[in-house]
Amino acid sequence: MKRFEELTRLEQVLLLGIIPILGATAAVGAALTAALVGVVSSLVVWLASRLIPAQVGHTTRWGTLVALGLGLSYALSNIAGYVVPIPSAALVYLYLVGATPLVYVGAGTLYSTRDYLLVLLRYAVVVIGFAVIREPLGQGSVLGIDVWQPGLVPVGILASGTGALLLFASVAFVNHLVSDLKSDSKQEIES
């Protein structure tokens, strides 16, 4: 089993943001909200982690950061519900964005500031990319506008949680396969 640092960038983003990727990408509006809530929560928690002194203790520090992340994602998700139509099932996942590892990885020491910002950018792109695939193929529309003939839904399963998991697994599998092929060809060239 690979260590987290040995995973590809896409695999890292998939693991860090699995909750919103699976639960909040059935609609583009919900995915935009998930991207915004995830990135804003992450940045605020990251900034707060820099302000909380180490002397308060490990448990107090992380307890404060988790409470901040959850509270912020809950508040931002509720506010976003007034701006963008969000399916009620996706709203539950948006509340949980503050509990995802994505929000807290920057508070640790694994990434430099630049790398952490790139992780957040990749996360936003992946979440929106999943929605751009899932909504038109699973529901036949994007933001309520029919993409196909009215009533035609090409791959209806993609609108469900099962479809989200299948798409997630397919992306992870193809990414893993491509990275293995690259490493095999690199080893052949070196030998």
N, C-alpha and C positions, 0 to 999 in steps of 0.2 A: 504494500500500500504506500502510495506517495505521501510525502509530507506536504503541508499546505504550500510551502514556498516552492515546491517542485511542480505544482499544478500550472497549467497554462493560465493566461490572464482571463480567458473566457470561463474556464472551470472555476477559478476563484470567484468571479462575479456571480456565477450561477449558484455557488454554495453560499455566498454571503447574502444574497438577496432572494433566496428560494421562496420565502413566504409571499412577498408581493408578486414575484414572477408567476407563481402558480395561481394565486388567488385574485389578483387585480389586473389581469391582462385580457379579460374577455371583451372589454370595450376600450377603445382608444382614450376616451375621456378619463376612465379610471386609471389607465396606465400612465397618462400624463400626470395625474394627481399622485400616483404612487412614486413616480420619478421625482416629482417636486418635494413631496413629503419626506421621502428617503434622503434626498440630498440635503434639504434644509435641516432635518433632524440630525443628520450626520455632522454637518458643519457646526451646528450649535453645540452638540455634545463634544465634538473635537475641541472647539474653543473653550468650553467649560472645563474640559480635562486639563487644559493648559493653565487654567486659573486656580484650580483646586490644589492646594499644597499637599505634598506627599506626607506631611506630618499628621494629617487627619486620620490616616490609616487606610489600608487597602479596602476593607469592608465598607467603610463610610464613603470613600471616594466612589467606588463602583455602584453602591446603592444610590447615591445621589445622581450619578450619570444615567443609570437605568430609569430612575423615576423621571428625570428630565426628558430622556428619549421617549418614553411611553406617553408622558403628559403632552409633550410637543406634538407627537404624531397623532394623538387623539384630537387635540385642538385643531391642528391643521386639516385633518380629515373632515372634521365637522364643518369648518369654514369652507372647504372646497366643495362640500355637498351643496352649498348655496350657489356656487359659481358654475359647476359642471355637473351634469346629471351622472350620478354614480349608482350602479346597481347595488341594492342593499347587501347582497352577498359579498361584493367587493369591499364594501365599507368595513366589514369585520376584519378583513385582511389588512386594510389600510391602517386600522387602529394598531395592528400588530407590527407595523413597519418599525416602530420604535424599539421593538424587542429583537430585531434581526441583528446578526453579527455585523452587517454592513455599517450600522450606526456606531458600533463600538470599536471597530478595527482601527480607526484612526486615533483612538484614545490610547491604544497600546503603542508599542515601539517597532512594529513590524515594517511600517512604511515611512518613507520620507514625505514631506508635505506635498511635493510634486507628484509622487507616485499615488498618494492617497487621493488627490484631486482627480487623477486619471482613472482610478478605480470608480469614483463617483460618476464620472462622465461615462465610463463603460457601462455602469449599472443603468443609468438613464437610457442609454442607447439600447441595451438589451431589453429592458422592460417595454419601451415603446415599440421595439422591433417585434417582440412577441405579440403585442396587441395588434399591430399592423397585419400580422399573419392571421391571428385568431379571429378577430372581429369580422373581416370580410368573408373568410372561408367558413366560419362557424355560424354566423348570423346573417350573412348576405348583405350587410350594410356597414358603413363606417360613419360614426357620429349621426346615425339615424337616416343616412342617405343611402338608398339602394345602390349597390355596386353591380349586382347581377339583375336579371329579370326579377320583377317583384315575386316574392315567394320562393325563389330558388336559393337553396342553401347547399353549396357544394360539398362541404365536409362538416356536417352538423355536430359531430362529436367534439370538434375543437372549441365549441362554445361551453362545454362542460369541464368540470375539474379533471375528469379522466383524459379529455383531450389535451388539457394543459400539461398534465403529467407526461403524456405520450410525446408531445412536442418538446418538452423539457428534456426528456430522456433521449430523444432523437438528436437534438442539438448537442447534448453532452457526448453521445456516442460518436457522432461524426467528428466532433472536435477532438476527442480522444484518439480516434482512428487516424486522423490527419497528423496529429502530433507524433503518434507512434511511427507513421510512415516517414515523416521528416527525420526523426531520430535514427531510424533504420538506414535511410539513404545517407545520412551524415556519417554513420559508422562505416558504411561501405566505401565512401569516398576516402575516409581516413585510413582504411586498411589496404 
